Amino acid sequence: MKKRIISAFVALVVMAAIPTTVTRATIAPYFMAVNDNLLSFETDTMPYISNGEFFVPVKVMEGLGVFSFGSNVSEFVRLYRGVRRYVDFFTATGITVDQDGNTLNWPSAKRIGDRFYVPLRQSCNYFSMTYDIIEVPNDIISREKMLIIRIISSASLNNPTFVSLNKNALQAGYNEYYASDTPLPPPPVDDISSLPPVEETPPDYSSITIYLNFFDISAENAGGILDLLDIQADMGYHSCFFVNSDDIHKNPGLIRRISGSGHMIGIMLTEGTYEEYLETSQLLFEAAKIKTLLVSAYESVLDDRTVMEEKGLILWKCPQDIADHETRSADDVIVTIPTENDARRNLMFSCSEGTASMLPGIISFLIDNNYTIGKVTETVTPLIFTV
């Protein structure tokens, strides 16, 4: 659950950022909305205004299929849709470049505390979206002005209908804002360059290692998923792909690309025998000159487990729920990710349409919460089957 930071300290910051003759009532609070969804009225969704430009938290964009990952240490954030359309913001230098390396004449993204904010107008244009600024009508609010920034990529409701359907939520947010002695930060201000960091410490699960593994590279989405993982490889994150004999016969070029991108290759057994491993291993070497001791399979078919261990194979656990990922959402998977110190979790996905849809959200969650994204190798202690 996102924190709401309502403090006298923030109120003083806001008052220091505007002329002393301007009263609180003249600073209109902003709701944020994406398509037909009104977002919660809280810190993580509040925009900034700087030099006449709106800046919105990168998290707001995720509801529109535009995702992000960044590093507070290097003061860098990437905003991307799909795998071939992205913008890199270097907040320390103010430089913004596109995926082709072209420098863009955009306002610099802002980093306030641990939040990144991107320029609304330019980001919408780049990712083929629009936005409207809607004033909440007087039949909903009674006194001061309240506005909605509604970003649209695909919406079915026009603005009047959208406002009408969200009347109760708008009234509640309005009443909360004006009934409080201190406003909900951050309200829009003329210049954010001198604001101190927002005092909110994100979770740190860096002691927890999550391994991302994939199988079924014969699926039509495998190439796109690999494109997405190549973007993450810029941050040093790599995965492991478990392949079977059919994958090798049909996609030798893709297997060579996986290896060349720094990802590991393992063997997914369907029959569970050591003979199957030997046959598939030979095919893998003929196709890509790769040898591997990494093996995964459903426990129910792993007949020669003892033999494989004696031969030095590394048996990685194959989660029994991988077949269900096609019908699950990113949130369904995220709730299975551990939070206890020094834990490890093996996430294995088929290269399906469902995986392509939810993978950006899962990776964003792992990065935002400082999880360690590990790479399965032959020297890493495996998550093995329990006896």
Solvent accessible surface area in square Angstrom, and as a share of the most:
residue,aa,sasa,rsa
1,M,238,1.06
2,K,99,0.42
3,K,113,0.48
4,R,110,0.40
5,I,27,0.14
6,I,75,0.38
7,S,36,0.23
8,A,68,0.52
9,F,95,0.39
10,V,25,0.14
11,A,18,0.14
12,L,125,0.62
13,V,25,0.14
14,V,9,0.05
15,M,80,0.36
16,A,88,0.68
17,A,30,0.23
18,I,18,0.09
19,P,76,0.48
20,T,125,0.73
21,T,124,0.72
22,V,45,0.26
23,T,83,0.48
24,R,59,0.22
25,A,35,0.27
26,T,91,0.53
27,I,18,0.09
28,A,15,0.11
29,P,0,0.00
30,Y,17,0.07
31,F,6,0.03
32,M,1,0.01
33,A,0,0.00
34,V,4,0.02
35,N,22,0.12
36,D,44,0.23
37,N,91,0.47
38,L,35,0.18
39,L,41,0.20
40,S,65,0.42
41,F,10,0.04
42,E,22,0.10
43,T,1,0.00
44,D,16,0.08
45,T,17,0.10
46,M,1,0.00
47,P,0,0.00
48,Y,4,0.02
49,I,36,0.18
50,S,4,0.03
51,N,135,0.69
52,G,69,0.66
53,E,33,0.15
54,F,29,0.12
55,F,3,0.01
56,V,0,0.00
57,P,4,0.02
58,V,14,0.08
59,K,72,0.31
60,V,5,0.03
61,M,0,0.00
62,E,43,0.19
63,G,50,0.48
64,L,11,0.05
65,G,30,0.29
66,V,0,0.00
67,F,34,0.14
68,S,6,0.04
69,F,4,0.02
70,G,19,0.19
71,S,28,0.18
72,N,54,0.28
73,V,146,0.84
74,S,70,0.45
75,E,52,0.23
76,F,25,0.10
77,V,2,0.01
78,R,15,0.05
79,L,0,0.00
80,Y,2,0.01
81,R,72,0.26
82,G,46,0.45
83,V,29,0.17
84,R,174,0.64
85,R,100,0.36
86,Y,39,0.15
87,V,0,0.00
88,D,13,0.07
89,F,1,0.00
90,F,76,0.32
91,T,23,0.14
92,A,73,0.57
93,T,95,0.55
94,G,30,0.29
95,I,84,0.42
96,T,2,0.01
97,V,27,0.15
98,D,15,0.08
99,Q,48,0.22
100,D,105,0.54
101,G,53,0.51
102,N,81,0.41
103,T,102,0.59
104,L,34,0.17
105,N,159,0.81
106,W,41,0.14
107,P,38,0.24
108,S,29,0.18
109,A,4,0.03
110,K,50,0.21
111,R,86,0.32
112,I,13,0.06
113,G,14,0.13
114,D,63,0.32
115,R,29,0.11
116,F,16,0.07
117,Y,0,0.00
118,V,0,0.00
119,P,0,0.00
120,L,0,0.00
121,R,108,0.39
122,Q,17,0.07
123,S,0,0.00
124,C,2,0.01
125,N,105,0.54
126,Y,30,0.11
127,F,4,0.01
128,S,98,0.63
129,M,8,0.03
130,T,86,0.50
131,Y,63,0.24
132,D,51,0.26
133,I,77,0.39
134,I,22,0.11
135,E,100,0.45
136,V,2,0.01
137,P,57,0.36
138,N,133,0.68
139,D,110,0.57
140,I,15,0.08
141,I,7,0.04
142,S,93,0.60
143,R,148,0.54
144,E,58,0.26
145,K,99,0.42
146,M,0,0.00
147,L,21,0.11
148,I,0,0.00
149,I,0,0.00
150,R,1,0.01
151,I,0,0.00
152,I,36,0.19
153,S,48,0.31
154,S,88,0.57
155,A,42,0.32
156,S,100,0.64
157,L,49,0.25
158,N,94,0.48
159,N,41,0.21
160,P,98,0.61
161,T,53,0.31
162,F,0,0.00
163,V,7,0.04
164,S,72,0.46
165,L,123,0.61
166,N,29,0.15
167,K,84,0.36
168,N,123,0.63
169,A,50,0.39
170,L,0,0.00
171,Q,53,0.24
172,A,61,0.48
173,G,5,0.05
174,Y,4,0.01
175,N,83,0.43
176,E,64,0.29
177,Y,3,0.01
178,Y,33,0.13
179,A,86,0.66
180,S,33,0.21
181,D,140,0.72
182,T,27,0.16
183,P,10,0.06
184,L,5,0.02
185,P,8,0.05
186,P,7,0.05
187,P,1,0.01
188,P,11,0.07
189,V,6,0.03
190,D,94,0.49
191,D,66,0.34
192,I,4,0.02
193,S,94,0.60
194,S,97,0.63
195,L,29,0.14
196,P,56,0.35
197,P,88,0.56
198,V,29,0.17
199,E,134,0.60
200,E,39,0.18
201,T,111,0.65
202,P,47,0.30
203,P,63,0.39
204,D,97,0.50
205,Y,52,0.20
206,S,60,0.39
207,S,52,0.33
208,I,1,0.00
209,T,26,0.15
210,I,0,0.00
211,Y,12,0.05
212,L,5,0.03
213,N,0,0.00
214,F,0,0.00
215,F,37,0.15
216,D,53,0.28
217,I,2,0.01
218,S,50,0.32
219,A,27,0.21
220,E,169,0.76
221,N,37,0.19
222,A,3,0.02
223,G,26,0.25
224,G,34,0.33
225,I,1,0.01
226,L,1,0.00
227,D,18,0.09
228,L,6,0.03
229,L,4,0.02
230,D,42,0.22
231,I,10,0.05
232,Q,3,0.01
233,A,25,0.20
234,D,97,0.50
235,M,55,0.25
236,G,52,0.50
237,Y,49,0.19
238,H,45,0.20
239,S,3,0.02
240,C,0,0.00
241,F,1,0.01
242,F,0,0.00
243,V,0,0.00
244,N,35,0.18
245,S,33,0.21
246,D,81,0.42
247,D,3,0.02
248,I,6,0.03
249,H,123,0.55
250,K,139,0.59
251,N,35,0.18
252,P,44,0.28
253,G,36,0.35
254,L,32,0.16
255,I,0,0.00
256,R,122,0.44
257,R,89,0.32
258,I,1,0.00
259,S,44,0.28
260,G,72,0.69
261,S,31,0.20
262,G,27,0.26
263,H,6,0.03
264,M,46,0.21
265,I,5,0.02
266,G,0,0.00
267,I,0,0.00
268,M,16,0.07
269,L,3,0.02
270,T,83,0.48
271,E,113,0.51
272,G,0,0.00
273,T,35,0.20
274,Y,34,0.13
275,E,114,0.51
276,E,22,0.10
277,Y,15,0.06
278,L,86,0.43
279,E,112,0.50
280,T,3,0.02
281,S,19,0.12
282,Q,97,0.43
283,L,34,0.17
284,L,0,0.00
285,F,72,0.30
286,E,103,0.46
287,A,22,0.17
288,A,16,0.13
289,K,143,0.61
290,I,27,0.14
291,K,156,0.66
292,T,5,0.03
293,L,73,0.36
294,L,0,0.00
295,V,0,0.00
296,S,2,0.01
297,A,0,0.00
298,Y,72,0.27
299,E,83,0.37
300,S,100,0.64
301,V,44,0.25
302,L,18,0.09
303,D,105,0.54
304,D,35,0.18
305,R,57,0.21
306,T,89,0.52
307,V,60,0.35
308,M,0,0.00
309,E,85,0.38
310,E,133,0.60
311,K,118,0.50
312,G,36,0.34
313,L,11,0.05
314,I,37,0.19
315,L,8,0.04
316,W,0,0.00
317,K,78,0.33
318,C,0,0.00
319,P,13,0.08
320,Q,107,0.48
321,D,41,0.21
322,I,3,0.02
323,A,77,0.60
324,D,74,0.39
325,H,6,0.03
326,E,86,0.38
327,T,122,0.71
328,R,54,0.20
329,S,55,0.35
330,A,21,0.16
331,D,100,0.52
332,D,60,0.31
333,V,1,0.01
334,I,32,0.16
335,V,121,0.69
336,T,48,0.28
337,I,11,0.06
338,P,20,0.13
339,T,80,0.46
340,E,106,0.48
341,N,120,0.62
342,D,116,0.60
343,A,16,0.12
344,R,82,0.30
345,R,54,0.20
346,N,7,0.03
347,L,3,0.01
348,M,0,0.00
349,F,0,0.00
350,S,20,0.13
351,C,0,0.00
352,S,20,0.13
353,E,124,0.56
354,G,13,0.13
355,T,0,0.00
356,A,38,0.30
357,S,82,0.53
358,M,11,0.05
359,L,0,0.00
360,P,13,0.08
361,G,17,0.17
362,I,0,0.00
363,I,2,0.01
364,S,3,0.02
365,F,53,0.22
366,L,0,0.00
367,I,19,0.10
368,D,55,0.29
369,N,20,0.10
370,N,60,0.31
371,Y,10,0.04
372,T,58,0.34
373,I,16,0.08
374,G,12,0.11
375,K,66,0.28
376,V,1,0.01
377,T,30,0.17
378,E,63,0.28
379,T,131,0.76
380,V,42,0.24
381,T,98,0.57
382,P,27,0.17
383,L,38,0.19
384,I,93,0.47
385,F,5,0.02
386,T,104,0.60
387,V,181,1.04
